[in-house]
């Protein structure tokens, strides 16, 4: 097999330009390329997934940014935190009689003359961050070796020749539906001189020649997306992006050149996110990630019943030890960890199972709360915790809000990825007065617990965003703020410490939770009749039971089944659900 005439890793733009030249040479009009792929994406898909190129692509993060070279192929995993609308750029232009392209690049390779033979295209801008609450054990599975063309020490970046390169980024990128964006669609192509002026402003407003100090929790990245339907990319989704890195650390501030015009555009500069502080990736290939993508290679490819049962027993034993030898609490904790929103009917999030463990005070929370937090972080890829106090509720913004001054969505603590586990410690909550912020925060938390929705604040209106967050509330008494699906008093009988967990067992438990959680489930007609009769009898025995309680029992039936790796509810599993519910109610009555 003949080798490729270009290096997809070290020179991805060379590969892009070669495929462009071939497409033009075949007689295709470059004007038809806007929003379409001429073969570049297929080329990289083949390289990545057919020729084992994916394992060679380095991961962009806070520790590798100093060694990776600009204009090379990188991989970035993160959550879409904000969608910045569309950006106009000169996608194709004539250099003499030759058509050239700027797709997947910030700057043109060749000077653009005053010729009218140019095509203005659009690309989408996404502001992405590391997944909030991503646990450190997932990171080792996402790394790739640094390629030989990257320097191992902090390199002096190859200096860009500004006099030969033209910044093709539209200096006035707006939200797609804003009046100014619509106006620009109707106006002519911006002149080259205006682009050069914008580039000059960008140079003078940056103030660092060194790589900024990032950390793993605050490493932002601006993704430039091409040829992708809007429906493919949604706020808070987690993706793996592979594309061309552009990160310029050599832009410096010249105080003598700072003009009144520069100052007037300062807020716009914040919206743009200066290239000296936020790396850009021109995305060639992207894919949405599931929980399994953050796990190590599974020990088994499909859930075999006898193996699943063994893993279930060991995990249940581990949770029992964590919870002070409280086997009943461990059973409900397992169901809670397996829960997810698998359907929505009107305002009901079907499948959620929030859990409120009570009888925890300031002393016991330091033991069992810490143990439980550590255990959860070792089991699920994304976990977050909130301390619920009056001061906290009165001072933070839990829900994201739109800041129209900088035209950005300001993230809140509840802007989390699907499948995140959220632990709320209510044991520190004392008597006090909530201000308007605290009242709003309490309402947002209540909505997340009940409806699995987070209310985003857009000043002039509010928008409910669907969520899928596992909610665990730790409190002394039943929470009055967060109405959980299940309330269970914790009854530990031992405070003995448990030993270290075998790493192979941890891998098996992680695989188990991710795999069982995603299993489909159904109830056969014969079992459906049994369940209906039992629910009718339960309602007759206790008239206080409402539709929410009956729906919760069905959810528990589904979770008990999938915990054994079964996709259909059996009579044994349904009997187990009824017994768990009986024991829970007995414990509730005993704690009154």
RODO-2510 file (C-alpha; in nm, 4 decimals, decimal comma):
residues 592
     n   res          X          Y          Z
     1     x     0,0000     0,0000     0,0000
     2     x     0,1376     0,3412    -0,1002
     3     x     0,1839     0,5823     0,1914
     4     x    -0,0102     0,9044     0,2233
     5     x     0,1539     1,2133     0,0624
     6     x     0,0788     1,4197     0,3767
     7     x     0,0852     1,3889     0,7523
     8     x    -0,2639     1,4048     0,9043
     9     x    -0,1181     1,4542     1,2523
    10     x     0,1521     1,7163     1,1972
    11     x     0,0059     1,8876     0,8901
    12     x    -0,3719     1,8414     0,8816
    13     x    -0,4211     2,1665     0,6856
    14     x    -0,1991     2,0268     0,4109
    15     x    -0,4349     1,7307     0,3818
    16     x    -0,7371     1,9636     0,3758
    17     x    -0,5881     2,1769     0,0990
    18     x    -0,4884     1,8756    -0,1074
    19     x    -0,8415     1,7342    -0,1012
    20     x    -0,9733     2,0816    -0,1904
    21     x    -0,7407     2,1107    -0,4877
    22     x    -0,8434     1,7658    -0,6096
    23     x    -1,2116     1,8543    -0,5811
    24     x    -1,1632     2,1799    -0,7755
    25     x    -0,9514     2,0030    -1,0373
    26     x    -1,2357     1,7566    -1,0917
    27     x    -1,4544     2,0461    -1,2062
    28     x    -1,6610     2,1097    -0,8910
    29     x    -1,7494     2,4775    -0,8350
    30     x    -1,6045     2,5983    -0,4995
    31     x    -1,9199     2,8031    -0,4469
    32     x    -2,1045     2,4770    -0,3766
    33     x    -1,8733     2,3812    -0,0880
    34     x    -2,0352     2,5986     0,1818
    35     x    -2,1855     2,3626     0,4383
    36     x    -2,0641     2,0586     0,2482
    37     x    -1,7603     1,8364     0,2688
    38     x    -1,5456     1,7849    -0,0395
    39     x    -1,3718     1,4786     0,1023
    40     x    -1,1569     1,6189     0,3839
    41     x    -1,3772     1,4857     0,6640
    42     x    -1,3950     1,1395     0,5059
    43     x    -1,0182     1,1398     0,4766
    44     x    -0,9726     1,2066     0,8476
    45     x    -1,2444     0,9588     0,9486
    46     x    -1,0580     0,6887     0,7572
    47     x    -0,7294     0,7899     0,9176
    48     x    -0,8762     0,7974     1,2700
    49     x    -1,1096     0,4991     1,2732
    50     x    -0,9958     0,2709     0,9903
    51     x    -0,6188     0,3132     1,0178
    52     x    -0,5908     0,3335     1,3982
    53     x    -0,4996     0,7022     1,3893
    54     x    -0,7149     0,7941     1,6886
    55     x    -0,4671     0,6467     1,9382
    56     x    -0,1941     0,8715     1,7926
    57     x    -0,3843     1,1984     1,8370
    58     x    -0,2689     1,3869     2,1506
    59     x    -0,5266     1,5150     2,3972
    60     x    -0,5470     1,8897     2,4514
    61     x    -0,5670     1,9806     2,8198
    62     x    -0,4011     2,2011     3,0797
    63     x    -0,0877     1,9847     3,0955
    64     x    -0,0304     1,9382     2,7205
    65     x    -0,1082     2,2891     2,5936
    66     x     0,2541     2,3966     2,6483
    67     x     0,3982     2,1205     2,4316
    68     x     0,1539     2,0980     2,1430
    69     x     0,2329     2,2869     1,8248
    70     x    -0,0227     2,5088     1,6476
    71     x    -0,1844     2,3764     1,3292
    72     x    -0,1500     2,0140     1,4376
    73     x    -0,4228     1,7581     1,4986
    74     x    -0,5490     1,7355     1,8576
    75     x    -0,8337     1,5786     2,0536
    76     x    -1,0454     1,7589     2,3137
    77     x    -1,3154     1,6105     2,5356
    78     x    -1,5558     1,8502     2,6976
    79     x    -1,9065     1,9781     2,7609
    80     x    -2,0744     2,2441     2,5485
    81     x    -2,1195     2,5267     2,7997
    82     x    -2,2252     2,8021     2,5598
    83     x    -2,3265     2,8317     2,1958
    84     x    -2,1910     3,1557     2,0504
    85     x    -2,3798     3,1571     1,7213
    86     x    -2,2293     3,1720     1,3742
    87     x    -1,9177     3,3375     1,2383
    88     x    -1,8535     3,4528     0,8809
    89     x    -1,5188     3,3915     0,7122
    90     x    -1,3718     3,3838     0,3611
    91     x    -1,3842     3,0130     0,2920
    92     x    -1,2503     3,0102    -0,0638
    93     x    -1,0789     3,2690    -0,2814
    94     x    -0,8753     3,2974    -0,5997
    95     x    -0,5006     3,3449    -0,5828
    96     x    -0,4434     3,4478    -0,9412
    97     x    -0,6102     3,1702    -1,1337
    98     x    -0,5879     2,9165    -0,8510
    99     x    -0,8683     2,8570    -0,6015
   100     x    -0,7565     2,8246    -0,2407
   101     x    -0,9397     2,7542     0,0862
   102     x    -0,9286     2,8859     0,4432
   103     x    -1,1575     2,6199     0,5855
   104     x    -1,0394     2,4803     0,9215
   105     x    -0,7998     2,7751     0,9669
   106     x    -0,7972     3,1206     1,1280
   107     x    -0,5617     3,2744     0,8751
   108     x    -0,5104     3,2501     0,5010
   109     x    -0,1966     3,0791     0,3766
   110     x    -0,1620     3,3246     0,0908
   111     x    -0,2425     3,6995     0,0696
   112     x    -0,5929     3,7760    -0,0526
   113     x    -0,6027     4,0382    -0,3241
   114     x    -0,8859     4,2713    -0,4069
   115     x    -1,0411     4,0197    -0,6437
   116     x    -1,4129     3,9656    -0,6069
   117     x    -1,3595     3,5928    -0,6572
   118     x    -1,4098     3,4896    -0,2958
   119     x    -1,6743     3,2935    -0,1118
   120     x    -1,7967     3,3892     0,2356
   121     x    -1,9009     3,0857     0,4421
   122     x    -2,0244     3,0315     0,7977
   123     x    -1,9085     2,8232     1,0903
   124     x    -2,0593     2,7680     1,4332
   125     x    -1,8830     2,8687     1,7543
   126     x    -1,9069     2,6559     2,0683
   127     x    -1,7527     2,7383     2,4056
   128     x    -1,6538     2,4102     2,5686
   129     x    -1,5081     2,3226     2,9074
   130     x    -1,3940     2,0030     3,0817
   131     x    -1,6955     1,8092     3,2051
   132     x    -1,7917     1,9552     3,5463
   133     x    -1,7238     1,7058     3,8232
   134     x    -1,5231     1,4715     3,6005
   135     x    -1,3319     1,2401     3,8306
   136     x    -0,9569     1,2032     3,7920
   137     x    -0,9623     0,8269     3,7321
   138     x    -1,1307     0,8828     3,3934
   139     x    -0,8489     1,0965     3,2578
   140     x    -0,5926     0,8192     3,2165
   141     x    -0,8225     0,6489     2,9664
   142     x    -0,8459     0,9591     2,7481
   143     x    -0,4767     1,0388     2,7009
   144     x    -0,2616     0,9788     2,3972
   145     x     0,1154     0,9944     2,3700
   146     x     0,2631     1,3288     2,2646
   147     x     0,3653     1,2965     1,8979
   148     x     0,7281     1,3405     1,7945
   149     x     0,6629     1,6809     1,6346
   150     x     0,5671     1,8281     1,9769
   151     x     0,8362     1,9663     2,2026
   152     x     0,8648     1,8167     2,5497
   153     x     0,9582     2,1511     2,7039
   154     x     0,7741     2,4802     2,6791
   155     x     0,8588     2,5742     2,3206
   156     x     0,8956     2,9115     2,1615
   157     x     0,6050     2,9111     1,9209
   158     x     0,6800     2,9502     1,5533
   159     x     0,6300     3,3208     1,4917
   160     x     0,3440     3,3973     1,2565
   161     x     0,4236     3,6354     0,9723
   162     x     0,1476     3,8918     1,0188
   163     x     0,2348     4,0801     0,7035
   164     x     0,1738     3,7681     0,4934
   165     x    -0,1219     3,6208     0,6808
   166     x    -0,4696     3,7673     0,6736
   167     x    -0,7098     3,7009     0,9625
   168     x    -1,0262     3,5731     0,8001
   169     x    -1,2394     3,5810     1,1174
   170     x    -1,5419     3,8087     1,1010
   171     x    -1,4719     4,0739     1,3709
   172     x    -1,8402     4,1168     1,4539
   173     x    -1,9540     3,7625     1,5206
   174     x    -2,3037     3,7728     1,6650
   175     x    -2,5650     3,5330     1,7851
   176     x    -2,7318     3,3820     1,4828
   177     x    -3,0736     3,5303     1,5466
   178     x    -2,9624     3,8773     1,6553
   179     x    -3,0655     4,1756     1,4392
   180     x    -2,7043     4,2555     1,3531
   181     x    -2,6428     3,8997     1,2368
   182     x    -2,9492     3,9106     1,0140
   183     x    -2,8409     4,2484     0,8808
   184     x    -2,4997     4,1148     0,7874
   185     x    -2,6579     3,8328     0,5931
   186     x    -2,8195     4,0924     0,3713
   187     x    -2,5121     4,3109     0,3279
   188     x    -2,2150     4,2630     0,0983
   189     x    -1,8933     4,0815     0,1889
   190     x    -1,6771     4,2756     0,4382
   191     x    -1,3676     4,4245     0,2840
   192     x    -1,0203     4,2919     0,3429
   193     x    -0,9194     4,6188     0,5078
   194     x    -1,1871     4,5787     0,7745
   195     x    -1,0586     4,2303     0,8525
   196     x    -0,7052     4,3638     0,8832
   197     x    -0,8235     4,6348     1,1200
   198     x    -0,9989     4,3779     1,3381
   199     x    -0,6830     4,1675     1,3415
   200     x    -0,4832     4,4719     1,4579
   201     x    -0,7270     4,5355     1,7403
   202     x    -0,7016     4,1700     1,8441
   203     x    -0,3238     4,1994     1,8607
   204     x    -0,3146     4,5106     2,0756
   205     x    -0,5748     4,3981     2,3257
   206     x    -0,4053     4,0769     2,4372
   207     x    -0,1607     4,1142     2,7218
   208     x     0,0399     3,7984     2,7513
   209     x     0,3208     3,6292     2,5689
   210     x     0,3115     3,3193     2,7851
   211     x     0,0700     3,0311     2,8114
   212     x    -0,1913     3,1236     3,0758
   213     x    -0,2089     2,9179     3,3931
   214     x    -0,4902     2,6715     3,3326
   215     x    -0,6107     2,3974     3,5602
   216     x    -0,8036     2,0830     3,4829
   217     x    -1,1349     2,2302     3,5960
   218     x    -1,1108     2,5571     3,4028
   219     x    -0,9563     2,4798     3,0683
   220     x    -1,1850     2,6438     2,8110
   221     x    -1,1684     2,5786     2,4403
   222     x    -1,3419     2,7517     2,1497
   223     x    -1,4667     2,4986     1,8955
   224     x    -1,5273     2,6070     1,5372
   225     x    -1,7740     2,3675     1,3783
   226     x    -1,8266     2,3032     1,0078
   227     x    -2,0961     2,1234     0,8073
   228     x    -2,2754     1,9968     1,1186
   229     x    -2,6565     2,0160     1,1606
   230     x    -2,7628     2,2276     1,4574
   231     x    -2,9623     1,9363     1,5962
   232     x    -2,6408     1,7342     1,6392
   233     x    -2,4972     1,9696     1,9013
   234     x    -2,6860     2,0689     2,2139
   235     x    -2,6035     2,2662     2,5251
   236     x    -2,4508     2,0524     2,8044
   237     x    -2,3819     1,7563     2,5747
   238     x    -2,0392     1,5927     2,6099
   239     x    -1,8364     1,5433     2,2935
   240     x    -1,4982     1,4385     2,1683
   241     x    -1,3747     1,6925     1,9147
   242     x    -1,0816     1,6227     1,6826
   243     x    -0,9444     1,9057     1,4761
   244     x    -0,6760     2,1613     1,4026
   245     x    -0,5336     2,3457     1,7052
   246     x    -0,4742     2,7199     1,6794
   247     x    -0,3419     2,8873     1,9937
   248     x    -0,1352     3,2072     1,9653
   249     x     0,0600     3,2988     2,2781
   250     x     0,2718     3,5647     2,1093
   251     x     0,0103     3,8378     2,0796
   252     x     0,1398     4,1284     2,2902
   253     x     0,0034     4,4594     2,4115
   254     x     0,1540     4,7809     2,2782
   255     x     0,0308     5,0534     2,5133
   256     x     0,1055     5,3262     2,2571
   257     x    -0,1308     5,1663     2,0093
   258     x    -0,4278     5,1326     2,2452
   259     x    -0,6809     5,3722     2,1017
   260     x    -1,0234     5,4914     2,1942
   261     x    -1,1575     5,2504     1,9330
   262     x    -0,9810     4,9628     2,1068
   263     x    -1,1364     5,0577     2,4404
   264     x    -1,4812     5,0815     2,2872
   265     x    -1,4420     4,7261     2,1555
   266     x    -1,3164     4,5814     2,4848
   267     x    -1,6457     4,4167     2,5725
   268     x    -1,6665     4,2733     2,2231
   269     x    -1,3156     4,1366     2,2774
   270     x    -1,4400     3,9498     2,5845
   271     x    -1,7117     3,7973     2,3715
   272     x    -1,4540     3,6923     2,1137
   273     x    -1,2315     3,5269     2,3757
   274     x    -0,8779     3,6348     2,2767
   275     x    -0,6737     3,3670     2,0958
   276     x    -0,3812     3,4227     2,3330
   277     x    -0,5918     3,2974     2,6249
   278     x    -0,8408     3,0464     2,4826
   279     x    -0,7199     2,7797     2,2374
   280     x    -0,9240     2,7186     1,9239
   281     x    -0,9955     2,3892     1,7560
   282     x    -1,1254     2,3817     1,4007
   283     x    -1,3238     2,0629     1,4253
   284     x    -1,2865     1,7975     1,1549
   285     x    -1,4584     1,5070     1,3320
   286     x    -1,6748     1,4954     1,6448
   287     x    -1,8756     1,2325     1,8302
   288     x    -2,1062     1,2432     2,1283
   289     x    -1,9679     1,0558     2,4287
   290     x    -2,1469     0,8144     2,6591
   291     x    -2,0426     0,6989     3,0057
   292     x    -1,8654     0,3953     2,8583
   293     x    -1,6280     0,6267     2,6722
   294     x    -1,4848     0,7362     3,0077
   295     x    -1,4199     0,3831     3,1318
   296     x    -1,1228     0,1572     3,0749
   297     x    -1,1649    -0,1393     2,8432
   298     x    -1,4455    -0,3539     2,9862
   299     x    -1,3619    -0,6995     3,1145
   300     x    -1,6623    -0,8387     2,9288
   301     x    -1,8378    -0,7107     2,6198
   302     x    -2,1922    -0,8181     2,7056
   303     x    -2,3765    -0,8660     3,0348
   304     x    -2,3733    -1,2376     3,1161
   305     x    -2,6244    -1,3120     3,3950
   306     x    -2,3996    -1,5187     3,6231
   307     x    -2,1161    -1,2631     3,6029
   308     x    -2,3534    -0,9692     3,6504
   309     x    -2,4974    -1,1323     3,9620
   310     x    -2,1486    -1,1772     4,1086
   311     x    -2,0527    -0,8149     4,0404
   312     x    -2,3829    -0,7015     4,1895
   313     x    -2,3161    -0,8915     4,5117
   314     x    -1,9656    -0,7512     4,5549
   315     x    -2,0806    -0,3951     4,4835
   316     x    -2,3701    -0,4324     4,7253
   317     x    -2,1246    -0,5561     4,9895
   318     x    -1,9026    -0,2552     4,9261
   319     x    -2,1924    -0,0100     4,9602
   320     x    -2,3048    -0,1865     5,2776
   321     x    -1,9590    -0,1388     5,4311
   322     x    -1,9522     0,2256     5,3227
   323     x    -2,2890     0,2850     5,4907
   324     x    -2,1904     0,1359     5,8258
   325     x    -2,3270    -0,2144     5,7637
   326     x    -2,6735    -0,0819     5,6705
   327     x    -2,7821    -0,3369     5,4093
   328     x    -3,1189    -0,1763     5,3380
   329     x    -2,9610     0,1618     5,2671
   330     x    -2,7105    -0,0136     5,0377
   331     x    -2,9967    -0,1732     4,8398
   332     x    -3,1611     0,1644     4,7816
   333     x    -2,8269     0,3282     4,7054
   334     x    -2,7655     0,0706     4,4330
   335     x    -3,1039     0,1413     4,2731
   336     x    -3,0339     0,5128     4,2974
   337     x    -2,6982     0,4751     4,1203
   338     x    -2,8669     0,2779     3,8400
   339     x    -3,1436     0,5311     3,7832
   340     x    -3,1701     0,7596     3,4812
   341     x    -3,4350     0,9578     3,2956
   342     x    -3,5346     0,7313     3,0079
   343     x    -3,8566     0,9063     2,9037
   344     x    -4,0605     1,2211     2,9631
   345     x    -4,4385     1,2214     2,9808
   346     x    -4,5736     1,5752     3,0038
   347     x    -4,3816     1,7172     3,3012
   348     x    -4,2882     1,3783     3,4487
   349     x    -3,9268     1,2589     3,4145
   350     x    -3,9751     0,8823     3,3999
   351     x    -3,6950     0,6772     3,5530
   352     x    -3,5451     0,9216     3,8034
   353     x    -3,5005     0,8000     4,1606
   354     x    -3,3713     1,0692     4,3937
   355     x    -3,2745     0,9524     4,7427
   356     x    -3,2850     1,1381     5,0755
   357     x    -3,0804     0,9684     5,3490
   358     x    -3,1816     1,1101     5,6871
   359     x    -3,0661     1,0810     6,0503
   360     x    -2,7289     1,2314     5,9627
   361     x    -2,5911     1,5062     6,1871
   362     x    -2,2701     1,7092     6,1821
   363     x    -2,0767     1,4255     6,3463
   364     x    -2,2039     1,1295     6,1450
   365     x    -2,1869     1,3197     5,8151
   366     x    -1,8110     1,3562     5,8621
   367     x    -1,7846     0,9770     5,8661
   368     x    -2,0538     0,8357     5,6409
   369     x    -2,0991     1,1414     5,4217
   370     x    -1,7295     1,1499     5,3373
   371     x    -1,7203     0,7739     5,2808
   372     x    -2,0216     0,7924     5,0537
   373     x    -1,8820     1,0853     4,8543
   374     x    -1,5541     0,9036     4,8013
   375     x    -1,7288     0,5811     4,7010
   376     x    -1,9508     0,7592     4,4492
   377     x    -1,6573     0,9474     4,2960
   378     x    -1,4776     0,6159     4,2496
   379     x    -1,7787     0,4596     4,0767
   380     x    -1,9196     0,7196     3,8353
   381     x    -1,7341     0,9418     3,5851
   382     x    -1,9032     1,2684     3,6870
   383     x    -1,9868     1,3585     4,0463
   384     x    -2,0518     1,6925     4,2101
   385     x    -2,1474     1,8013     4,5618
   386     x    -2,3119     2,1127     4,7064
   387     x    -2,3077     2,2363     5,0671
   388     x    -2,6589     2,3622     5,1368
   389     x    -2,6388     2,6540     5,3802
   390     x    -2,8248     2,9836     5,4059
   391     x    -2,5113     3,1788     5,3111
   392     x    -2,4471     2,9537     5,0119
   393     x    -2,8034     2,9821     4,8808
   394     x    -2,8029     3,3595     4,9275
   395     x    -2,4738     3,4215     4,7498
   396     x    -2,4295     3,1866     4,4510
   397     x    -2,6002     3,1512     4,1166
   398     x    -2,6980     2,7874     4,0784
   399     x    -2,8681     2,8299     3,7408
   400     x    -2,6905     2,9685     3,4327
   401     x    -2,7816     3,3207     3,3281
   402     x    -2,7318     3,5240     3,0125
   403     x    -2,5050     3,8274     3,0473
   404     x    -2,6039     4,0621     2,7668
   405     x    -2,3101     4,2938     2,8363
   406     x    -2,0676     4,0340     2,7060
   407     x    -2,3288     3,8330     2,5133
   408     x    -2,2345     3,5160     2,6988
   409     x    -2,4071     3,2493     2,9044
   410     x    -2,2584     3,2645     3,2545
   411     x    -2,2479     2,9123     3,3915
   412     x    -2,4018     2,8106     3,7243
   413     x    -2,3306     2,5206     3,9588
   414     x    -2,6248     2,3259     3,8143
   415     x    -2,5069     2,3397     3,4535
   416     x    -2,4053     1,9747     3,4534
   417     x    -2,3674     1,7003     3,1966
   418     x    -2,6210     1,4224     3,1566
   419     x    -2,5564     1,1379     3,4003
   420     x    -2,3838     1,3508     3,6638
   421     x    -2,4315     1,2461     4,0252
   422     x    -2,5120     1,5359     4,2588
   423     x    -2,4821     1,5028     4,6383
   424     x    -2,6379     1,7790     4,8472
   425     x    -2,5321     1,8088     5,2116
   426     x    -2,8167     1,9654     5,4067
   427     x    -2,6764     1,8874     5,7525
   428     x    -2,5123     2,2332     5,7764
   429     x    -2,8411     2,4135     5,7104
   430     x    -2,9485     2,6299     6,0035
   431     x    -3,2336     2,8692     6,0706
   432     x    -3,2038     3,1896     5,8709
   433     x    -3,3618     3,4154     5,6134
   434     x    -3,3324     3,3630     5,2405
   435     x    -3,2940     3,6714     5,0260
   436     x    -3,4315     3,6886     4,6707
   437     x    -3,1284     3,4998     4,5358
   438     x    -3,1693     3,2292     4,7991
   439     x    -3,5393     3,1900     4,7205
   440     x    -3,4616     3,1552     4,3486
   441     x    -3,1894     2,9000     4,4194
   442     x    -3,4181     2,6936     4,6439
   443     x    -3,6840     2,6955     4,3719
   444     x    -3,4309     2,5876     4,1064
   445     x    -3,3109     2,2996     4,3260
   446     x    -3,6684     2,1897     4,3933
   447     x    -3,7448     2,1904     4,0189
   448     x    -3,4354     1,9827     3,9476
   449     x    -3,5335     1,7290     4,2140
   450     x    -3,8995     1,7018     4,1116
   451     x    -3,8939     1,7589     3,7352
   452     x    -3,5300     1,7125     3,6330
   453     x    -3,5271     2,0599     3,4800
   454     x    -3,3031     2,3604     3,5386
   455     x    -3,4416     2,7074     3,4814
   456     x    -3,1978     2,9222     3,2802
   457     x    -3,2222     3,2982     3,3347
   458     x    -3,2331     3,5164     3,0220
   459     x    -3,3337     3,8413     3,2009
   460     x    -3,6425     3,8962     2,9871
   461     x    -3,7596     3,5383     3,0059
   462     x    -3,6713     3,2024     3,1619
   463     x    -3,6151     2,8736     2,9829
   464     x    -3,6412     2,5239     3,1314
   465     x    -3,3582     2,2948     3,0218
   466     x    -3,4089     1,9191     3,0608
   467     x    -3,1567     1,7454     3,2858
   468     x    -3,0665     1,3927     3,3938
   469     x    -2,8942     1,4319     3,7299
   470     x    -2,8876     1,1672     4,0038
   471     x    -2,9869     1,3542     4,3217
   472     x    -2,8707     1,2356     4,6651
   473     x    -2,9717     1,4477     4,9665
   474     x    -2,8037     1,3981     5,3044
   475     x    -2,9952     1,5552     5,5929
   476     x    -3,0826     1,5221     5,9594
   477     x    -3,4574     1,5100     5,9044
   478     x    -3,6629     1,4814     5,5882
   479     x    -3,5620     1,7632     5,3564
   480     x    -3,8181     2,0449     5,3360
   481     x    -3,6467     2,2013     5,0348
   482     x    -3,5816     1,8980     4,8158
   483     x    -3,8720     1,6506     4,7846
   484     x    -3,6894     1,3267     4,7027
   485     x    -3,8557     1,0198     4,5528
   486     x    -3,7273     0,8049     4,8396
   487     x    -3,6711     0,9024     5,2019
   488     x    -3,4784     0,6544     5,4159
   489     x    -3,3337     0,6939     5,7670
   490     x    -2,9744     0,5689     5,7781
   491     x    -2,9174     0,3034     6,0462
   492     x    -2,5419     0,2291     6,0627
   493     x    -2,4358    -0,0379     6,3096
   494     x    -2,0609    -0,0033     6,2643
   495     x    -1,8068     0,2715     6,2034
   496     x    -1,5213     0,0367     6,1226
   497     x    -1,3102     0,1449     5,8298
   498     x    -1,2984    -0,0774     5,5249
   499     x    -0,9793    -0,1550     5,3370
   500     x    -0,8627    -0,0491     4,9933
   501     x    -1,0651    -0,1762     4,6990
   502     x    -0,9038    -0,3959     4,4349
   503     x    -0,8608    -0,1814     4,1188
   504     x    -0,9977    -0,4632     3,9045
   505     x    -1,3106    -0,4737     4,1200
   506     x    -1,3527    -0,0978     4,0761
   507     x    -1,3319    -0,1386     3,6986
   508     x    -1,5937    -0,4137     3,7105
   509     x    -1,8289    -0,2018     3,9245
   510     x    -1,7936     0,0962     3,6933
   511     x    -1,8672    -0,1214     3,3929
   512     x    -2,1628    -0,2762     3,5741
   513     x    -2,3254     0,0560     3,6639
   514     x    -2,2766     0,2026     3,3154
   515     x    -2,3976    -0,1091     3,1338
   516     x    -2,6960    -0,2000     3,3524
   517     x    -2,8059     0,1625     3,3566
   518     x    -2,8382     0,1649     2,9776
   519     x    -3,0298    -0,1642     2,9441
   520     x    -3,3775    -0,1507     2,7864
   521     x    -3,6674    -0,2775     2,9947
   522     x    -4,0234    -0,3991     2,9439
   523     x    -4,3060    -0,5688     3,1339
   524     x    -4,4732    -0,8650     2,9715
   525     x    -4,8512    -0,8820     2,9631
   526     x    -4,8808    -1,1484     3,2307
   527     x    -4,6613    -0,9557     3,4750
   528     x    -4,8382    -0,6331     3,3866
   529     x    -5,1629    -0,7786     3,5227
   530     x    -4,9894    -0,8849     3,8475
   531     x    -4,8401    -0,5373     3,8935
   532     x    -5,1711    -0,3649     3,8250
   533     x    -5,3538    -0,5817     4,0794
   534     x    -5,0873    -0,5166     4,3423
   535     x    -5,0950    -0,1406     4,2845
   536     x    -5,4758    -0,1361     4,3104
   537     x    -5,4568    -0,3332     4,6363
   538     x    -5,1900    -0,0970     4,7721
   539     x    -5,4047     0,2048     4,6880
   540     x    -5,7053     0,0507     4,8620
   541     x    -5,4991    -0,0225     5,1728
   542     x    -5,3519     0,3302     5,1824
   543     x    -5,5601     0,6041     5,0222
   544     x    -5,2724     0,8501     5,0646
   545     x    -5,0788     0,6766     4,7859
   546     x    -5,0853     0,8933     4,4755
   547     x    -4,9748     0,8482     4,1177
   548     x    -4,6185     0,9561     4,2053
   549     x    -4,5777     0,6753     4,4619
   550     x    -4,7200     0,4154     4,2235
   551     x    -4,4941     0,5390     3,9440
   552     x    -4,1958     0,5167     4,1804
   553     x    -4,2749     0,1494     4,2526
   554     x    -4,2715     0,0792     3,8794
   555     x    -3,9377     0,2584     3,8518
   556     x    -3,8006     0,0481     4,1372
   557     x    -3,9231    -0,2642     3,9570
   558     x    -3,7317    -0,1647     3,6464
   559     x    -3,4157    -0,0874     3,8450
   560     x    -3,4251    -0,4122     4,0431
   561     x    -3,4550    -0,6038     3,7145
   562     x    -3,1672    -0,4277     3,5407
   563     x    -2,9533    -0,4623     3,8548
   564     x    -2,9541    -0,8380     3,7779
   565     x    -2,8975    -0,7765     3,4069
   566     x    -3,2582    -0,8638     3,3144
   567     x    -3,4594    -0,6640     3,0620
   568     x    -3,8015    -0,7935     3,1704
   569     x    -3,9652    -0,7657     3,5105
   570     x    -3,9988    -1,1046     3,6791
   571     x    -4,2257    -1,2038     3,9678
   572     x    -3,9238    -1,2512     4,1982
   573     x    -3,7990    -0,9025     4,1242
   574     x    -4,1425    -0,7511     4,1828
   575     x    -4,1675    -0,9308     4,5153
   576     x    -3,8268    -0,7855     4,6042
   577     x    -3,9542    -0,4361     4,5273
   578     x    -4,2542    -0,4811     4,7566
   579     x    -4,0330    -0,6138     5,0362
   580     x    -3,7876    -0,3239     5,0059
   581     x    -4,0756    -0,0783     5,0189
   582     x    -4,2236    -0,2518     5,3245
   583     x    -3,8926    -0,2367     5,5099
   584     x    -3,8451     0,1276     5,4160
   585     x    -4,1908     0,2229     5,5481
   586     x    -4,1288     0,0320     5,8710
   587     x    -3,8044     0,2209     5,9232
   588     x    -3,9759     0,5535     5,8529
   589     x    -4,2436     0,4767     6,1121
   590     x    -3,9812     0,3730     6,3636
   591     x    -3,7926     0,7002     6,3229
   592     x    -4,0935     0,9218     6,3951
***
